[in-house]
Amino acid sequence: MITLIIWLICAVACSTIANNKGQNPILWFLIGLLFGIFGLGVVLFIPNKYD
């Protein structure tokens, strides 16, 4: 149960970070849901779309 909660938190965090960077939040939510902490690590390093 704890693992599921952590994966959902990663998915929401990926979506929020991607939205702030101008990326597709739905796509990044799914990536965060599938890959968890690894997806979160990737979204942290993608560049801002509007810079």
VEXDO-20194 format. One record per residue: residue in one letter; x, y, z of N, C-alpha, C in turn. Coordinates in steps of 0.2 Angstrom, whole numbers. Layout:
# VEXDO-20194
REC,r,n.u,n.v,n.w,ca.u,ca.v,ca.w,c.u,c.v,c.w
REC,a,X,Y,Z,X,Y,Z,X,Y,Z;
...
//
This chain:
# VEXDO-20194
REC,r,n.u,n.v,n.w,ca.u,ca.v,ca.w,c.u,c.v,c.w
REC,m,4,-6,0,0,0,0,4,6,0;
REC,i,10,6,4,14,12,4,17,13,-3;
REC,t,19,8,-6,22,8,-13,17,12,-18;
REC,l,11,10,-17,6,13,-22,6,21,-20;
REC,i,6,23,-14,5,30,-12,12,33,-15;
REC,i,17,30,-14,24,34,-17,23,34,-24;
REC,w,21,29,-28,21,30,-35,16,35,-37;
REC,l,10,36,-34,5,41,-35,8,48,-34;
REC,i,12,49,-28,15,55,-27,20,57,-32;
REC,c,24,52,-35,29,53,-40,25,55,-46;
REC,a,19,52,-48,16,54,-54,13,61,-53;
REC,v,10,63,-48,8,70,-47,13,75,-47;
REC,a,19,73,-44,25,78,-44,27,79,-51;
REC,c,28,73,-55,30,74,-62,25,78,-66;
REC,s,19,77,-65,14,81,-69,14,89,-67;
REC,t,15,90,-61,16,97,-58,22,101,-61;
REC,i,28,97,-60,34,100,-63,34,101,-70;
REC,a,31,96,-74,31,97,-81,26,102,-83;
REC,n,21,103,-80,16,109,-81,20,115,-80;
REC,n,24,116,-75,27,122,-74,33,124,-79;
REC,k,35,118,-82,40,119,-87,37,120,-94;
REC,g,31,120,-95,28,120,-101,27,114,-105;
REC,q,28,108,-102,27,102,-105,20,99,-104;
REC,n,18,93,-107,12,90,-107,11,87,-100;
REC,p,7,89,-95,6,86,-89,3,79,-89;
REC,i,-1,78,-93,-5,71,-93,0,66,-95;
REC,l,5,68,-100,10,63,-102,15,62,-97;
REC,w,17,67,-93,21,66,-88,18,63,-82;
REC,f,12,64,-81,8,60,-75,9,52,-77;
REC,l,8,50,-83,8,43,-85,15,41,-84;
REC,i,20,45,-86,27,43,-86,29,42,-78;
REC,g,27,47,-74,28,46,-67,25,40,-64;
REC,l,19,38,-67,15,33,-64,18,26,-66;
REC,l,21,26,-72,24,20,-74,32,19,-71;
REC,f,35,24,-71,42,24,-69,44,26,-62;
REC,g,39,29,-59,40,32,-52,46,37,-51;
REC,i,50,35,-47,56,40,-45,60,41,-51;
REC,f,61,36,-56,65,38,-62,62,43,-66;
REC,g,55,43,-67,52,48,-71,53,54,-68;
REC,l,52,55,-61,53,61,-58,60,64,-59;
REC,g,65,59,-59,72,62,-60,73,64,-67;
REC,v,70,61,-72,70,64,-79,67,71,-80;
REC,v,61,71,-77,57,78,-78,61,83,-74;
REC,l,65,82,-69,68,87,-66,74,90,-71;
REC,f,76,86,-76,82,88,-80,79,91,-87;
REC,i,73,90,-88,71,93,-95,71,100,-95;
REC,p,72,103,-101,73,111,-101,66,114,-101;
REC,n,65,120,-99,59,124,-100,57,125,-107;
REC,k,51,124,-109,49,124,-116,49,132,-118;
REC,y,48,136,-113,48,143,-115,54,147,-114;
REC,d,59,144,-113,66,148,-112,69,149,-118;
//
